Amino acid sequence: MEGKYSVEAPQVLNGRYEVGELIGRGGMADVHLGRDVRLGRTVAIKQLRADLARDPSFQSRFRREAQTVAGLNHPAIVAVYDTGEQELPGSAAHDVKAPFIVMEYVRGRTLRDLIRSGELTIEKSVEYALGVLAALQYSHRSGIVHRDIKPANVMVTPDDQVKVMDFGIARALADSAATMTQTQAVLGTAQYLSPEQARGETVDARSDLYSAACLLYEMLASRPPFIGDSPVSVAYQHVRELPEPPSSFNRNVTPALDSVLARALQKDKTDRFQDAASFSAALQGAQEGIVVGADEARTEAMPAQNAPTAAFTAAPFPVPVGTPGSNGPSTPEAGESPDEQYDTDGLDQTGAINASPHTAAIPMALQVGNESEEVDTRRRTRRRAWTTVLVIALILLLVGGGFYLFNYLRNAQPDMVAVPQVAGMEQTEASNTIFNHGLVPQIESRFSDEVAEGEVISTDPEGGTAALPDSEVIIYVSEGKEFVTIPEDFSGRTEGEVRDKLRQLGLVPGENVSANSAVVPSGNVIATDPKAGEKVRTDSTVDLVISNGLVTVPALLGKTEEEAISLLQDDPAVALPYRVEQVENEVVEPGTVTAQSHNAGSNVAQGTEIVITVAVAPPEPSPEPTEPEPTDPPTDSDENNGNNNGDDRGRGNNDGGRDDSGNDGRDDSNSRAYDDSDIPFL
């Protein structure tokens, strides 16, 4: 495009890859748009940040990513073309060099952007999840665990092809030290960590499948499975709590999909899908309405001899019994009957408690006398003891049931909590305040013309209203102004000054367009596109019109001197000095411009003097003297008359003392020449 220019030459890596604009930024690297000048193709160049280049651990992770992905060749995984190292700007030759990776450039959007935009449907979400699982199935078969599956690391091309990227913390399955902790720090993203990752245990392919399930959950529910105000609280929920089914946030989610995610988000690795293929098969079955069954391996049959006791313990309100090291109710261990958890005051559990009046068989010998009475006494004693146990158990059940019912009724109408006033606070401060009041904060962003970016606009419910404990409070955080008016004072300012001002307004400085200007110095801003005074959305791109210091000369030929001067002086787009030269011209009307020193339409530097030539009329010629016409020769009569006259004139002429003799002829002739009466035609 004409008018664009680059301030400096682009950086070239390895004499082959031109580094272009920044298109992404991560925790340890920046991604630039690049061009392979040898093959003429567009690439993405991932460079380790300069501030991390001297850290051996980051250098090792960065090189491991290149080595890991270089061995993976799958349509759903971003390909790596080349690697190398570059010298840091201003560093000495012996300093550490920063590595870089040349990757496939993927045009499209990340799943994070698609989730935020709300464009995902149930069918698209499942389709994208199947694409991620296909990439994981291939990488797991190759012995590589990704360990950081999240929406920001999955690209979707315009033709809906999934591309998994960023294997920066990937590890080989065979690496026995492939845990998620490093110097007591957890690697990965909290919202998508598997429980074993959060605990710092060894990870395997099933950890990636848990993260993929979190990714699918967020695509379906528009939120992660667990939300907290700190990564530690989120990691704790992954380890201890069960997520709500996604159908509770999106009514379009089917029970079949709920069952798939319930299986995929199990805390124990052995209870999840064991490989990506089985996860994919379950997803495909869920599209047809097939529900994944419960894990039957965890359900064990009760022994037959304990059936009466089990029926007994199945009371309307269970009696909680503590176990060592636990503060809550416990369940029977495998192989242990429920009745063994209750204290029977030393009675024979296999006799008195387990014996039913309908099933007990007490051996009795047909004896007479004292022996028979003794047997009857023992029988009555046992029956009384059995009855006493039943009464005591019934009393305990009634007391426990009443206590449980009391707590249930009391919790059915809990004390309300007042929502605190957090408007005007920063996002973090507002979230902590809501959490400290026993409520669950949820963050949503909105544009605001009055509230500064990053500050709280309002809450829902509003501050001061009553809410149930542990209920959600939506915090609306300002993203700044939705529309920004482009200022009108940019003209004449330097390019850097205008670009900084645009960034402060939340706008993106765009390209430079060169243009002529008579008043703005070369290199300074003439105007913007969109123009000053227009309203544009935040994050809109604004191009700059930069002065090249040139002025276009107007057409002056054929115009009057006044018109030409007005074009040069009064037109603000010209404003050039001038000098007038006058040249005589018999053809052109006086006052008309016949020539100009610079051609019309040509560009000249600001302040260039324009010489205009103006026609003037030539001066009128002076009149020439006329000669007397010749006279006819005189006749005799005329001669006589002339003599007489001549005598008179001669005498008159001789008054000065001249002698009349000898001069009569001259005097007569002179008299004839000047005597008008002697000329017959006068």
BAFIGU-687871 format. One record per residue (C-alpha): residue in one letter; x, y, z. Coordinates in steps of 0.25 Angstrom, whole numbers, padded with zeros to 4 digits, always signed. Each point is the difference from the previous one (the first is absolute). Example, Ala and Ser with C-alpha at 12.3 -4.5 7.8 and 13.67 -1.06 7.14 Angstrom:
! residues 2
a+0049-0018+0031;s+0006+0014-0002;
//
This chain:
! residues 682
m+0000+0000+0000;e+0005+0013-0004;g+0003+0010+0012;k+0005-0011+0010;y+0014+0000+0005;s+0007-0008+0010;v+0008+0007+0011;e+0011-0011+0000;a+0004-0012-0008;p-0006-0013+0005;q+0008-0010+0009;v+0005-0012-0008;l+0003-0013+0008;n+0010-0010-0006;g+0000+0009-0012;r-0013-0006-0004;y-0012+0003+0008;e-0005+0015+0001;v-0006+0003+0013;g-0013+0008-0001;e-0011+0005+0009;l-0003-0006+0014;i-0012-0009-0001;g+0000-0007+0014;r+0007+0000+0013;g+0001-0011+0011;g+0007-0002+0013;m+0014-0002-0005;a-0001+0003-0015;d-0005+0010-0011;v-0006-0005-0013;h+0003+0009-0012;l-0006-0001-0014;g+0012-0004-0009;r+0004-0003-0015;d+0009-0010-0005;v+0007+0007-0011;r+0006-0012-0006;l-0013-0008-0002;g-0009+0013+0000;r-0010-0005+0010;t-0006+0006+0012;v+0005-0006+0014;a-0002+0003+0015;i+0013+0002+0007;k+0000-0003+0015;q+0011+0008+0008;l+0004-0003+0014;r-0001+0014+0008;a+0013+0007+0002;d-0002+0001+0015;l-0001-0015+0001;a+0011-0004-0010;r+0010-0001+0011;d-0008-0009+0008;p+0005-0015-0003;s-0014-0006+0004;f-0007+0009-0010;q+0010-0003-0011;s-0001-0015+0003;r-0016+0001-0001;f+0001+0008-0012;r+0009-0010-0007;r-0008-0012+0005;e-0012+0006-0007;a+0007+0001-0013;q+0005-0015+0001;t-0013-0005+0005;v-0009+0006-0011;a+0011-0002-0011;g-0003-0015+0001;l-0015+0002-0001;n-0006+0000-0014;h-0016+0001+0001;p-0010+0009-0006;a-0005+0004+0013;i+0013+0004+0006;v+0008+0013-0004;a+0012-0004-0008;v+0014+0004+0003;y+0009+0004-0012;d+0013+0005+0006;t+0007+0004+0013;g+0012+0009+0003;e+0006+0011+0009;q+0002+0015-0001;e+0009+0010+0007;l-0007+0009+0010;p+0000+0015-0005;g+0012+0007+0007;s+0006-0013+0005;a+0015-0004-0001;a+0004-0012-0009;h+0002-0009+0012;d-0014+0003+0006;v-0011-0011+0000;k-0008+0000-0012;a-0015-0001-0001;p-0006-0012-0007;f-0012+0001-0010;i-0009-0010-0007;v-0006+0002-0014;m-0014-0006+0000;e-0011-0002-0009;y-0009+0013-0001;v-0014-0003+0003;r-0011+0010-0004;g-0012-0001+0009;r-0004+0003+0014;t+0002-0007+0013;l-0010-0008+0008;r+0001+0010+0011;d-0005+0011-0010;l-0011-0008-0005;i-0005-0004+0014;r+0000+0015+0004;s-0007+0004-0013;g-0011-0010+0003;e+0000-0006-0014;l+0001-0014+0004;t-0011-0010-0002;i-0001-0014+0007;e+0003-0006-0013;k+0012+0009-0003;s+0006-0002+0014;v-0001-0015-0001;e+0007+0000-0014;y+0011+0009+0005;a+0002-0009+0012;l+0001-0012-0009;g+0011+0007-0008;v+0008+0003+0013;l-0002-0015+0004;a+0006-0004-0013;a+0012+0008+0002;l+0002-0005+0014;q-0002-0014-0005;y+0011+0002-0010;s+0010+0007+0010;h-0003-0011+0011;r+0003-0011-0010;s+0013+0007-0003;g+0003+0000+0015;i-0003+0015+0002;v-0009+0006+0011;h-0004+0015-0003;r-0003+0004+0015;d-0006+0013-0004;i-0013-0002-0008;k-0008+0013+0001;p-0009+0008-0009;a+0012+0010-0003;n+0009-0011-0005;v-0011-0005-0011;m-0001+0007-0013;v-0012-0002-0009;t+0002+0004-0015;p-0010+0006-0009;d-0004-0013-0005;d-0002-0006+0014;q+0013-0008+0001;v+0005-0001+0014;k+0015+0003+0003;v+0006-0003+0013;m+0013+0008+0004;d+0009+0004+0011;f+0007-0013+0004;g+0009+0009+0009;i-0002-0009+0013;a-0002-0013-0007;r+0007-0012+0005;a+0003-0014-0005;l-0008-0011+0006;a+0012-0008+0003;d+0006+0012+0009;s-0001-0005+0014;a+0002+0014+0005;a-0012+0005-0008;t-0007+0007+0011;m-0007+0013+0000;t+0008+0007+0011;q+0013+0007-0002;t+0006+0007+0012;q-0013-0001+0008;a-0007+0007-0012;v-0012-0007-0008;l+0002+0001-0015;g-0013+0002-0009;t-0013+0008+0001;a-0008-0002+0013;q-0014-0001-0007;y+0005-0012-0008;l+0009-0007+0010;s-0003-0015+0003;p+0000-0004+0015;e+0013-0007-0001;q+0007+0012-0007;a-0006+0009+0012;r+0006-0009+0010;g+0014-0001-0007;e-0001-0014-0004;t+0005-0008-0012;v-0009+0003-0012;d-0003-0009-0012;a-0010+0000-0012;r-0012+0000+0009;s+0004+0014+0006;d-0001+0006-0014;l-0014-0007-0002;y-0005+0007+0013;s+0005+0014-0005;a-0007-0003-0014;a-0013-0003+0008;c+0002+0013+0007;l+0001+0006-0013;l-0013-0006-0005;y-0007+0004+0012;e+0004+0014-0002;m-0005+0000-0014;l-0013-0006+0004;a-0003+0008+0012;s+0008+0013-0004;r+0008-0001+0013;p+0010-0010+0006;p-0004-0011+0010;f+0006+0008+0012;i+0001+0015+0002;g+0008+0006+0011;d+0006+0014+0003;s+0014-0007+0001;p+0007-0011-0007;v+0002-0007+0013;s-0015+0000+0003;v-0003-0006-0014;a+0011-0011+0001;y-0006-0003+0014;q-0014-0002-0007;h+0006-0009-0010;v+0005-0009+0011;r-0011+0000+0009;e-0013+0004-0006;l-0010-0005-0011;p-0004+0010-0011;e-0014+0003-0003;p-0005-0007-0013;p+0001+0009-0012;s-0015-0001-0003;s-0002+0008+0013;f+0006+0012-0008;n-0005-0004-0014;r-0013-0006-0001;n+0003-0005-0014;v+0011-0010+0005;t-0006-0014+0000;p+0001-0010+0011;a+0009-0009-0009;l+0010+0012+0000;d-0001+0002+0015;s+0003-0015+0002;v+0012+0001-0009;l+0006+0012+0008;a-0004-0007+0013;r+0009-0012-0004;a+0011+0009-0006;l+0001+0009+0013;q+0002-0011+0010;k+0011+0003+0011;d+0006-0013-0001;k+0007-0003-0013;t-0004-0014+0000;d-0015+0004-0001;r+0002+0009-0012;f+0001-0004-0015;q+0013-0007-0001;d+0004+0005-0014;a-0005+0011-0010;a-0006-0011-0009;s-0010-0004+0011;f-0003+0014+0003;s-0003+0003-0015;a-0009-0012-0001;a-0008+0004+0012;l-0002+0014-0006;q-0004-0005-0013;g-0010-0009+0007;a-0005+0012+0008;q-0004+0007-0013;e-0009-0012-0002;g-0006+0001+0014;i+0008-0012+0006;v+0002+0002+0015;v+0013-0004+0006;g-0003-0010+0011;a+0005+0001+0015;d+0013-0006+0004;e-0004-0014+0004;a+0013-0003+0005;r-0002+0008+0013;t-0013-0006+0003;e+0002-0013+0008;a-0011-0010+0004;m-0004-0002+0015;p+0003-0013+0006;a-0013-0008+0002;q+0001-0003+0015;n+0001+0016+0002;a-0013+0003-0007;p-0009+0001+0012;t+0010+0010+0006;a+0000+0008-0013;a-0015+0001+0000;f+0001+0004+0014;t+0010+0011-0002;a-0008+0006-0012;a-0008+0009+0009;p-0007+0013-0005;f+0011+0009+0006;p+0014-0007+0000;v+0008+0001+0013;p+0014+0005-0003;v+0011-0007+0007;g+0014+0005+0000;t+0012-0007-0004;p+0015+0003+0005;g+0005+0012-0007;s-0013+0005-0005;n-0010+0010+0005;g-0012-0004-0009;p-0008-0013-0003;s+0007-0012-0006;t-0004-0011-0008;p+0003-0015+0002;e+0013-0005-0005;a+0000-0011-0010;g-0003-0014+0007;e-0005+0007+0013;s-0015-0001+0003;p-0007+0013+0004;d-0004-0005+0014;e+0015-0001+0004;q+0001+0015+0000;y-0010+0001+0012;d+0003-0002+0015;t-0009-0012+0006;d+0006+0001+0014;g+0007-0013-0001;l-0012-0008-0005;d+0002-0012-0010;q-0002+0007-0013;t-0001-0013-0007;g-0010-0005+0010;a-0009+0011+0006;i+0000+0011-0011;n+0001-0009-0012;a-0010-0010+0005;s-0014+0003-0005;p-0012-0007+0007;h-0004-0006-0014;t+0014-0006-0003;a+0007-0003+0014;a+0001-0015+0003;i+0004-0002+0014;p+0003-0015+0003;m-0008-0005+0011;a+0000-0014+0007;l-0013-0006+0005;q+0004-0001+0014;v-0009+0000+0012;g+0000+0006+0014;n+0011+0011+0002;e+0007-0002-0013;s-0013+0004-0008;e-0002+0012+0009;e+0015+0005-0002;v-0002+0000-0015;d-0013+0008+0001;t+0007+0010+0009;r+0012+0002-0010;r-0010+0001-0011;r-0008+0011+0007;t+0013+0007+0004;r+0005+0001-0014;r-0014+0005-0005;r+0000+0011+0010;a+0014+0004-0004;w-0004+0000-0014;t-0012+0008+0003;t+0009+0010+0008;v+0009+0001-0012;l-0011+0003-0009;v-0006+0011+0009;i+0014+0006+0002;a+0002+0000-0015;l-0013+0006-0003;i+0002+0011+0010;l+0013+0003-0006;l-0006+0001-0013;l-0011+0009+0004;v+0010+0009+0007;g+0009+0001-0012;g-0011+0002-0009;g-0006+0011+0008;f+0014+0007+0000;y+0001-0002-0014;l-0014+0005-0003;f+0003+0012+0009;n+0013+0004-0007;y-0007-0002-0014;l-0012+0009+0004;r+0010+0010+0005;n+0008+0000-0012;a-0012+0001-0009;q-0001+0014+0004;p+0014+0005+0002;d+0004+0014+0005;m+0001+0009-0011;v+0013+0007-0004;a+0000+0015-0004;v+0008+0002-0013;p+0011+0010+0003;q+0002+0013-0008;v+0012-0002-0009;a-0003+0010-0012;g+0012+0008-0003;m+0010-0011+0006;e+0010-0007-0008;q-0004-0014-0005;t+0009-0008+0009;e-0004+0008+0012;a-0015-0001-0003;s+0001-0015-0002;n+0007-0002+0014;t-0010+0009+0006;i-0012-0008-0005;f+0007-0013+0003;n+0003+0004+0015;h-0015+0003+0001;g-0004-0015-0003;l-0003+0002-0014;v+0005-0005-0013;p+0005+0011-0010;q-0001-0002-0015;i+0006+0010-0009;e-0006+0006-0013;s+0006+0011-0008;r-0008+0012-0006;f+0003+0013-0007;s-0002+0013+0008;d+0001+0015-0003;e+0001+0004+0014;v+0008-0011+0008;a+0015-0002-0003;e+0005-0013-0006;g+0002-0011+0010;e-0009+0006+0011;v-0014-0005+0004;i-0012+0006-0006;s-0011-0007+0008;t-0004-0014+0005;d-0012-0009-0001;p-0006-0001+0010;e+0003+0015+0003;g+0008+0004+0012;g-0008+0001+0013;t-0011-0011-0004;a-0001-0013+0007;a+0005-0013-0006;l+0001-0015+0004;p+0013-0004+0005;d+0009-0006-0011;s-0008+0005-0011;e+0006+0007-0012;v+0002+0015-0001;i+0003+0005-0014;i+0011+0011+0000;y-0001+0008-0012;v+0014+0006-0003;s+0002+0011-0010;e+0008-0002-0013;g+0000+0015-0002;k-0007+0008-0010;e-0007-0008-0011;f+0001+0012-0010;v+0012+0010+0000;t-0001+0014-0007;i+0013+0002-0008;p+0006+0013+0005;e+0002+0012-0010;d+0013+0005+0005;f+0009-0011-0007;s+0003+0009-0012;g+0015+0005+0001;r+0004-0010+0011;t+0011-0010-0002;e-0003-0014-0003;g+0004-0006+0013;e-0008+0010+0008;v-0012-0004-0008;r+0002-0015+0001;d+0002+0001+0015;k-0013+0009+0002;l-0008-0011-0009;r+0005-0011+0009;q-0005+0008+0013;l-0013+0002-0006;g-0002-0016-0002;l+0003+0001-0015;v+0009-0007-0009;p+0010+0008-0008;g+0000-0005-0015;e+0007+0003-0012;n+0007+0013-0005;v-0005+0006-0013;s+0008+0011-0007;a-0006+0013-0005;n+0004+0014-0004;s-0002+0012+0010;a+0004+0014-0001;v+0001+0003+0015;v+0003-0013+0007;p+0014-0003+0001;s+0005-0013-0007;g-0002-0012+0009;n-0011+0006+0009;v-0014-0004+0000;i-0010+0007-0010;a-0013-0008+0004;t-0005-0013+0004;d-0009-0010-0007;p-0011-0001+0006;k+0000+0015+0000;a+0001+0009+0013;g-0013+0001+0007;e-0006-0013-0004;k-0004-0011+0010;v+0006-0014-0001;r+0000-0012+0008;t+0011-0003+0010;d+0011-0008-0006;s-0003+0005-0014;t+0012+0003-0009;v+0003+0014-0004;d+0009+0003-0011;l+0009+0012+0000;v+0002+0010-0012;i+0014+0005+0000;s+0006+0012-0006;n+0010-0002-0011;g+0004+0015+0000;l-0004+0002-0015;v-0011+0010-0006;t-0007-0002-0013;v+0002+0012-0010;p-0013+0005-0005;a-0003+0004-0014;l+0002+0015-0002;l+0001+0002-0016;g-0012+0008-0006;k-0004+0006+0014;t+0001+0014+0004;e+0011+0005+0009;e-0010+0001+0011;e-0005-0014-0002;a+0013-0006+0000;i+0005+0007+0013;s-0013-0004+0007;l+0003-0015-0004;l+0014+0001+0005;q-0003+0007+0013;d-0015-0001+0004;d-0001-0016-0002;p+0005-0006+0013;a+0004-0013-0008;v+0010+0008-0008;a+0005+0012+0008;l+0013+0002-0009;p+0007+0014-0001;y+0000+0006-0014;r+0008+0011-0009;v-0007+0007-0012;e+0008+0003-0012;q-0007+0009-0011;v+0003-0002-0015;e-0005+0008-0011;n-0010-0008-0009;e-0008+0006-0012;v-0008-0012-0001;v-0005-0004+0014;e-0009+0009+0008;p+0008+0008+0010;g+0000-0006+0014;t-0001-0014-0004;v+0010-0011+0005;t+0008-0005-0012;a+0010-0009+0007;q+0003-0006+0014;s+0014-0005+0005;h-0006-0014+0004;n-0009-0009-0008;a-0014-0001+0005;g-0003-0013+0008;s+0015-0002+0004;n+0004-0002+0014;v+0010+0010+0006;a+0005+0002+0014;q-0007+0009+0010;g+0004+0014-0001;t+0005-0001-0015;e-0002+0014-0007;i-0008+0000-0012;v+0003+0010-0011;i-0012+0004-0009;t+0001+0008-0013;v-0011+0010-0003;a-0002+0007-0013;v+0000+0015-0001;a-0003+0009-0012;p+0012+0006-0009;p+0001+0015+0001;e-0007+0008-0012;p+0010+0006-0011;s+0003+0015+0000;p-0005+0008-0013;e+0010+0003-0012;p+0002+0015-0005;t-0007+0003-0014;e+0008+0007-0012;p-0006+0012-0008;e-0006-0004-0014;p+0007+0006-0013;t-0006+0012-0007;d-0002+0004-0015;p+0010+0010-0006;p-0005+0014+0000;t-0006+0008-0012;d+0005+0014-0005;s-0011+0007+0006;d+0003-0008+0013;e+0014+0004-0002;n-0003+0015-0001;n-0009-0001+0012;g+0011-0007+0007;n+0010+0010-0003;n-0009+0010+0006;n-0002-0008+0012;g+0014-0004+0000;d+0004+0014+0001;d-0009+0002+0011;r+0005-0012+0007;g+0014+0002-0004;r+0000+0013+0006;g-0006-0005+0012;n+0010-0011+0001;n+0012+0010-0003;d-0004+0008+0012;g+0011-0007+0007;g+0011+0007-0008;r+0001-0010-0011;d+0002+0006-0014;d-0012-0001-0010;s+0009+0000-0012;g+0003-0014-0006;n-0010-0007+0010;d-0013+0004-0007;g-0001-0013-0007;r+0001-0008+0013;d-0009+0009+0007;d-0011-0001-0011;s+0001-0015+0000;n-0001-0001+0015;s-0012+0009-0001;r-0007-0008-0010;a+0003-0013+0008;y-0007+0005+0013;d-0011+0009-0006;d-0013-0008+0001;s-0007+0010-0010;d+0010-0004-0011;i-0003-0015+0001;p-0012-0002-0010;f-0005-0013+0007;l-0001+0005+0014;
//
